[in-house]
Amino acid sequence: MKRLIAVALLALFSMTVLSACNTMEGLGKDVKKLGEKVEDKASR
């Protein structure tokens, strides 16, 4: 049962992420922004 819930949550999360940025270019921009935020936090 736990495995089914984990798979369902992963699928829901994946659909949300992929619908938020419709293209691979959009995904790349999102990853870049995330990297910049992590880098900013690390430099503080």
C-alpha positions in Angstrom: 0.0 0.0 0.0 2.8 2.4 0.9 4.4 1.7 -2.5 1.2 2.6 -4.3 0.9 5.9 -2.4 4.5 6.7 -3.2 4.1 6.0 -6.9 0.9 8.1 -7.0 2.5 11.0 -5.3 5.5 10.8 -7.7 3.2 10.7 -10.7 1.2 13.7 -9.4 4.4 15.7 -8.7 5.8 14.8 -12.1 2.6 16.0 -13.9 2.6 19.2 -11.9 6.3 20.0 -12.8 5.9 19.1 -16.4 2.7 21.1 -16.8 4.3 24.1 -15.2 6.9 24.3 -17.9 5.6 23.0 -21.2 8.9 22.7 -23.0 12.4 21.4 -22.2 13.6 25.0 -22.5 11.3 26.0 -19.7 12.5 23.1 -17.6 16.1 24.2 -18.2 15.2 27.7 -17.1 13.5 26.4 -13.9 16.6 24.3 -13.1 18.9 27.2 -13.7 16.8 29.4 -11.3 16.9 26.7 -8.7 20.7 26.4 -9.1 21.1 30.1 -8.7 19.1 30.1 -5.5 21.1 27.3 -4.0 24.3 29.0 -5.0 23.1 32.3 -3.4 22.2 30.5 -0.2 25.6 28.7 -0.1 27.5 32.0 -0.5 25.8 33.6 2.5 
